[in-house]
Amino acid sequence: MPNLKDLKNRIESVKNTRKITKAMQMVAAAKLRRAQDAAEASRPYSERFNSVLASLTASVGSSDSAPLLLRGTGKQDVHLLIVMTAERGLCGGFNSNIAKLARSHAAKLKEDGKQLKIVTVGKKGRDALKRDLGEYFIEHVDLSEFKSIKYVNAQAIAKALLARFDDSEYDVATIFYSKFVNVVTQIPTAQQIIPAIFDDQSLASDQIVYDYEPDEETILADLLPRGVATQIFAALLENGASEQGARMSAMDNATRNAGDMIDKLTIEFNRSRQAVITNELIEIISGAEAL
């Protein structure tokens, strides 16, 4: 049985830990509100932008005059994975779930005989994938110095990706991030951004027929690079909200667990103290009877 001093020290240590987790939970809750508003505000613009691109794409089709970002290189040999995670931990399974999805996707591509290249955005994703896929790393983007994500950050990432595509370094680019649903639910998502693809919802959301000036190919050549930046920016915002939601949930669970541990240790401390008092009484009574 632990002595009373050890139990008391453990109780104080857990209480200090609970103060930290509670403070982190409150900070995450404050940041979550702003991050959630930013992510939700970006969705209508992103959806409408994709709708316009989908309409233009339907008009152009897969003709030889279509921009390379739309029709692709004609091959799918080299795949670039852009893994977006957080710069910090203590946010439950947020980082590990994204890394797990990227790792599973990479394993499938290797089984199919494809070549891999990986760009990591966020230190935790790089750390999680370094052991298994470190040989495929070609670039790391550090966003730790930015207090909030701006469109210029997404533009910088998109510019580097487009430069590599123009240099024929890869054929297909896919981003990995976590889509925010609510505080307890974040969905790891893989989305192909190069060559551009649009789901049925984007194609069906705009049934109006437009006449474009200049022609569709010229407009797409200008909009598609912006579309890449827009998709990256939306993914970064979704990640930001998901990170704070996951951290808030994780710190809430940690605070509750610390409270349960304090209760158990307090009961054990009281029992140990009662046992010590009982032994002392027995010794006093035994000594008195011996006189």
DRENNUTI-257648 format. One record per residue (C-alpha): x, y, z negated. Coordinates in steps of 0.2 Angstrom, whole numbers, padded with zeros to 4 digits, always signed. Example, Ala and Ser with C-alpha at 12.3 -4.5 7.8 and 13.67 -1.06 7.14 Angstrom:
<recs>
+0062-0022-0039/+0068-0005-0036/
</recs>
This chain:
<recs>
+0000+0000+0000/+0007+0017+0005/+0012+0028-0010/+0001+0044-0013/+0014+0056-0007/+0015+0047+0010/-0003+0047+0012/-0005+0066+0008/+0009+0070+0020/+0000+0060+0034/-0017+0069+0030/-0008+0086+0031/+0000+0081+0048/-0016+0075+0055/-0025+0091+0049/-0012+0102+0058/-0014+0092+0074/-0033+0094+0073/-0030+0113+0072/-0019+0113+0088/-0032+0102+0098/-0046+0113+0092/-0037+0128+0098/-0033+0120+0115/-0051+0115+0117/-0057+0133+0114/-0044+0140+0126/-0049+0127+0139/-0067+0132+0137/-0063+0150+0140/-0053+0146+0155/-0066+0134+0162/-0079+0147+0164/-0068+0158+0175/-0061+0143+0185/-0079+0135+0187/-0086+0152+0194/-0071+0154+0206/-0074+0136+0212/-0093+0137+0214/-0091+0154+0222/-0079+0147+0236/-0091+0133+0241/-0104+0143+0251/-0090+0152+0261/-0080+0135+0264/-0096+0126+0269/-0101+0140+0281/-0084+0141+0288/-0083+0122+0291/-0101+0124+0299/-0094+0137+0312/-0079+0126+0316/-0090+0111+0318/-0101+0120+0330/-0086+0126+0340/-0079+0108+0339/-0095+0101+0346/-0094+0113+0361/-0076+0109+0365/-0076+0091+0362/-0059+0081+0364/-0054+0090+0380/-0036+0093+0384/-0038+0111+0382/-0043+0110+0364/-0031+0116+0351/-0018+0103+0345/-0025+0105+0327/-0042+0099+0333/-0037+0084+0345/-0021+0079+0336/-0005+0073+0343/-0013+0057+0350/-0004+0046+0337/-0007+0042+0319/+0011+0035+0315/+0017+0048+0302/+0005+0053+0288/+0008+0068+0277/+0000+0067+0259/-0002+0083+0250/-0005+0078+0232/-0012+0092+0221/-0011+0090+0202/-0009+0101+0187/+0007+0109+0180/+0003+0104+0163/-0003+0088+0154/-0015+0085+0140/-0030+0084+0151/-0036+0066+0150/-0035+0056+0166/-0036+0071+0177/-0018+0070+0184/-0017+0051+0183/-0033+0049+0193/-0027+0059+0208/-0010+0051+0208/-0019+0034+0207/-0030+0038+0223/-0014+0045+0232/-0004+0029+0227/-0018+0018+0233/-0020+0027+0250/-0001+0026+0252/-0001+0008+0249/-0014+0005+0262/-0005+0016+0275/+0011+0006+0272/+0002-0011+0274/-0004-0004+0291/+0014+0000+0296/+0013+0019+0295/+0027+0031+0290/+0024+0042+0274/+0029+0059+0269/+0023+0067+0253/+0022+0085+0247/+0017+0087+0229/+0009+0103+0222/+0010+0103+0203/+0023+0095+0192/+0012+0081+0184/+0008+0073+0201/+0027+0073+0206/+0031+0065+0189/+0017+0052+0191/+0022+0047+0209/+0041+0049+0208/+0045+0031+0202/+0035+0022+0216/+0035+0035+0230/+0049+0046+0226/+0058+0041+0242/+0045+0049+0253/+0045+0066+0244/+0050+0080+0256/+0044+0096+0247/+0037+0102+0230/+0026+0117+0227/+0028+0125+0210/+0013+0135+0204/+0017+0136+0186/+0022+0155+0187/+0005+0160+0193/-0008+0163+0180/-0022+0161+0192/-0023+0154+0210/-0025+0166+0224/-0028+0164+0243/-0011+0169+0246/-0005+0154+0237/-0015+0143+0249/-0009+0153+0264/+0009+0149+0259/+0006+0130+0258/-0004+0130+0274/+0010+0140+0283/+0023+0127+0278/+0011+0113+0283/+0007+0120+0300/+0026+0124+0303/+0030+0105+0300/+0015+0100+0312/+0022+0112+0325/+0039+0103+0324/+0030+0086+0326/+0036+0080+0309/+0019+0071+0306/+0003+0067+0315/-0010+0067+0301/-0011+0077+0285/-0022+0073+0270/-0025+0082+0254/-0028+0074+0237/-0037+0084+0223/-0051+0082+0210/-0068+0089+0215/-0077+0098+0200/-0094+0092+0195/-0096+0096+0177/-0085+0095+0161/-0085+0076+0159/-0085+0072+0178/-0072+0076+0191/-0071+0066+0207/-0053+0062+0214/-0055+0066+0233/-0045+0063+0248/-0048+0075+0263/-0040+0075+0280/-0036+0092+0286/-0025+0089+0301/-0031+0085+0314/-0048+0094+0308/-0062+0082+0306/-0080+0087+0300/-0093+0076+0292/-0111+0074+0298/-0117+0087+0286/-0107+0101+0293/-0112+0096+0311/-0130+0096+0306/-0130+0112+0296/-0130+0123+0311/-0142+0119+0325/-0142+0136+0332/-0133+0137+0350/-0121+0152+0351/-0112+0160+0366/-0094+0164+0361/-0083+0178+0367/-0069+0174+0371/-0070+0155+0374/-0072+0142+0361/-0054+0136+0363/-0047+0153+0360/-0057+0156+0345/-0053+0138+0338/-0034+0142+0341/-0036+0157+0329/-0049+0149+0316/-0041+0132+0314/-0025+0138+0305/-0036+0148+0294/-0047+0133+0291/-0032+0123+0284/-0028+0137+0272/-0047+0139+0267/-0048+0120+0264/-0032+0120+0253/-0038+0136+0244/-0055+0127+0240/-0046+0111+0234/-0034+0122+0223/-0050+0130+0215/-0059+0114+0213/-0043+0107+0204/-0042+0122+0193/-0060+0119+0187/-0057+0101+0185/-0041+0103+0175/-0049+0114+0162/-0065+0103+0161/-0054+0088+0158/-0043+0097+0146/-0058+0103+0136/-0066+0086+0136/-0049+0078+0131/-0046+0090+0117/-0063+0088+0110/-0061+0069+0109/-0044+0072+0101/-0052+0084+0088/-0065+0071+0084/-0053+0057+0083/-0042+0067+0071/-0057+0071+0060/-0061+0052+0059/-0043+0048+0055/-0043+0061+0041/-0058+0054+0034/-0051+0036+0034/-0034+0042+0026/-0044+0052+0013/-0053+0037+0008/-0037+0027+0007/-0029+0041-0003/-0043+0041-0016/-0043+0022-0017/-0024+0022-0020/-0025+0036-0033/-0039+0027-0042/-0028+0011-0042/-0014+0021-0049/-0025+0029-0063/-0033+0012-0067/-0015+0004-0069/-0010+0018-0080/-0025+0016-0091/-0022-0003-0092/-0004+0000-0098/-0010+0013-0111/-0023+0002-0118/-0011-0013-0118/+0002-0003-0127/-0011+0003-0140/-0016-0015-0143/+0002-0021-0145/+0005-0008-0159/
</recs>
